[in-house]
Structure formats: C-alpha cells, structure tokens
Amino acid sequence: MRVLVCDSVPVVRDGLKTLFESVADVTDVAVTGSAVEGLIMARRTDPDVVITDLHPDGMDGMEFIHRLLHEDSREAQSKIVVFTSDITDRTVETLLKAGVRTLIEKETRPEQVLMAVRAAARGEVTLAPSVTGRLVGWFRSQDFGPDPEPDPQVESLTPREREVLLLVGEGRSVEEIATYLVIGVATVRTHIYRLRHKLGVRDRAQLVSFVFSSGLL
C-alpha cells in the first residue's frame, strides 16, 4: 500500500510517516505540507491512500480535496482520508457531499488510524464516532412520516446478520465489528458480503443508508 500524507504541521506529518513506516503492508510513504506539491506527488507516486488535513499550505483544503477527487487522471481514484480536528456540521456536510468516505479526528489512536487507512484502501467508509453520532442525531430528528412497515428483506436476515448490519450502520470498521462480536475479521467480511447480496446493495455506504431507511436505527 502506497500512502501520501499532506499536513501543514511538521510534527503531525512526521508522526504519521513514522507510523506508516512501522507496518509491513505500507510499501511507500511520501509526505509534504504543501497542497501544490501534494498534487504533484500524487501524480508521480500514484498512492493508494491520501491522508490530508483541511489546512495544507498554499491552498484551501476543500479545493485540494476536490482536485484529488475530480482530476481526470489516476490520482482521482486515490482514496481520501481527511485527518482533522476541525469537524463542524458544515465541514462534515461539505466533505460527504464532495465524495469523501473516510473522516477521522487527529485525536484518533495510532492503531485506529491504521485501521481507517487500510479500510479506505479497500474502499470502505470510516467516520469518526463524533461524526456518526451527529448523523444518527440528524436522522432521528427528521420527520419521515409514519413508521414504515417491517422490511421483508430485514425479516430474512439471521440474528447475527442483523447485529453486523446495525454495527455497520453505526459507522464501525470491519476490525471494530470483529472485536465487538468476538469473531474473526474474515467472518465479518463474509457477513457483509452476504448482506450486500441479500439486500441488493452495491457497497458499504448503501448498507449504511439501508439501515436508516429501513428504520433499524
């Protein structure tokens, strides 16, 4: 896995570089504090994951993220991990609408940062607990009319599949679900694969949407 770190704070990017260099599955780590240099490095190194804060030097953070996501070249396919302490409701809304699927706080423990980056490389969604809590609060505050009839698709799920689905809806990573349920990571991935096929959804993001639309959360 190739990782590019773009963070304006030297101690943060150096700490991340040390963290990523300490694990065997990261084969290359490039770091910079400059957004312009970050774009150039992304083109040159073709990273699997770009981890960035919202205040890179020389460019607005959202503009930097938009360029990474939407440039017509291979780095547009890089998975973006936003690593920030600036998580306001407006920030969350803007990032999710832009297409960001991984948003974690700078207070996150190193092992959880690694889990989030690996999940991003696999195309999975990882949101900081505070973000998940806000989304749950927002959904619960909405008036969606009368409670829907029980979804027959939900009725077809096994008790374990329901547990996994609810934990996915809470924004938990595969590793966190495995730890919580005391089962293997491979078993969790098998459950998620079966859930996607049973419920007719394409990816983890649609699983989360199903949890809320079906009234499970």
N, C-alpha and C positions, 0 to 999 in steps of 0.2 A: 504494500500500500504506500503510495506517494502522498505526502502531506505538504501543503503550503500554509504557513502562518503569516498573517498580516495583522500586526498590532502595533500601535504607536508607542506603547510603553515598553522600554527595553527589558525590564525585569520580567514582564509577562511573557513576551515572545521568547526570551532566553529560557525561562522556566518550561514553556511548552516544548521548546526544542529538546531540552534535556529529557523531558518526559517521553517524547516520542522516540528519541534515540535509544531509550532503555528497553524497548519492546521489540521482539523479533519480527513481528508482522509489518512493521513500518520500515520500508527499504530506503526511503529518501525523505529528508526534511529540509525544506527551504524556508527561510524567514526573512521578513522585511517589515519596516514600519511605514513604508510609502505605498499608497494606493496605485500610483502610476507604475512603480517598479513591480508591485504585486501583479498587475495585469500582464506586464511583460514576462514575468517569471511563470505565470500561469500558462501563457502560450508556449514557453520554452520547455517547461518541465511536465506539462500535461498531468497535473495532480489528480488523484482520486478524490481528495477532500481538500477544500479551502476553509480554514478556520480564521475568522476575522472579527475584530471588534467593530463598533459603529463610528469610530473616530480615527481612521487611518490618516496619516499625514498627506496633505496635498489634494484631498478630495472628500466630498461628503460621503459618509459611509453608505447611505442608501444608493447613491449613484454608482459607487464601486460595486455593490452587490448586484444592481441591475445590469451593469456591464458584464459581470461574470456570468449572470444567468442568461443574458439575451444576445451576446455577441455571436455572430454566425461563424463559429469555429469550435474546435474540440473542447476548449476550456468551458464552453457554455454547458457542457454536460457534467462538469465538476460538481460535487455535492457541497453545498454551502453550509457551514456550521457557524452560526452567529454566537459569539462568546462575549457577553457584555454584562454590565451592572445596570444599564440604562433600560430597564424593562418597564415601560409605561404602557397603558392601554393602547395609546396611539402607536407606539413602537410595535407592539405585538400585531395590531391590525395591519400596519403597513408591511411588515415583514411577511406575514402569512399571505397577504394578497399578492406580494411580489413573487411568491413561489418558494420562499424559504421553508424548509421542513425540519430543521434542527435549530433549536434556540435554547442555549444553556447560560447559566449565570457564572460570573467569574469566581463566585464563592464555592462552585462545584468542586468536590474532591477529585484528586487526580485519577483515581480508578474509574470514577463516573464519567470524567472527560473522555477517557479512552473508550469506554463503552459507547458513548454518544458518537464518537468519531467512527468507530467500527460500524455502528448501526447506520450512520449516514453513508458510508461507503457501500453498504448493502441496499441503499435506497429507502431505508426505514425512517419513520418520523420519531423524533425525540424532542419533547418540550420540557422545560424546567417545571418543577412542581408548582411554582407560583403562577406560571402561565396556564397550566392545566386547570388549576383552581379557578382562575379568572374565567376561562372558557366554560367550565361547568357552572359557575355562578351566573354567567350571562345566559346560558341555555335555560337554566331554571327560572330566570326572571322573565323569560318571554312568554307571551300568551299564545300558545299554539292551538287554542280551542279545546274541545272535549278530548279526553284521553283516548288514544287510538285503540282499536280492537287489538287483542293479542296477535302478534305477527306469527302466522303459521310456520315461518322459517325459524323463528326463535323456539317454537314448540318442538321442532325437530332436533334441537341441539341436545347433546348429553350434558349432565351437570358439570363435568369438567370443561367442556367446550364453552359453556356459559361463563364459568369462572375466568377462563382465559380471555374471552371476549370482553368482559367487564374490565379486566385489568388493562387490556389494550385501549379501551375507551378512556381510562384514566391517564393515558399517556405513558404507561410504563414500558420500559425496554424489554426485549426478549430475556436478557440476563436477569433483570429485576423480577420478571414474572416467574422465571425458573426458581429463583431464590425464595420468593414468597410462597410458591406452591410446593417447594421442596421436590422439584422434578428436574430432569436434565434440560439443557438448552435445546438439544436436538428434538426432544419431545415437545417443547413449546412451539418450535418452528413447524413441526408436523401438525399440531393442533391449529396453528394459524393458517397453514396451507389448506387444511380441510375446511376450516371456517370460510375462507375465501371462496372455495368451490361450492359449499353448501348455500352460502348467502348470495352468490353470484356477483362478488365484488372483485375489483382488479388488484387492489393494493391495501396496505395498512391504513392509509388515510381514509379510504372508503369504509373500512371496518369501523374506524372511529365515528364516522358520520352515521353509519348504520346503528351504532349503539345509542346515539342520541335520538335519531329519527324513529327508532322502534320503542322508545320510552324506557329502555333498560337503565338509563341514568337520568 
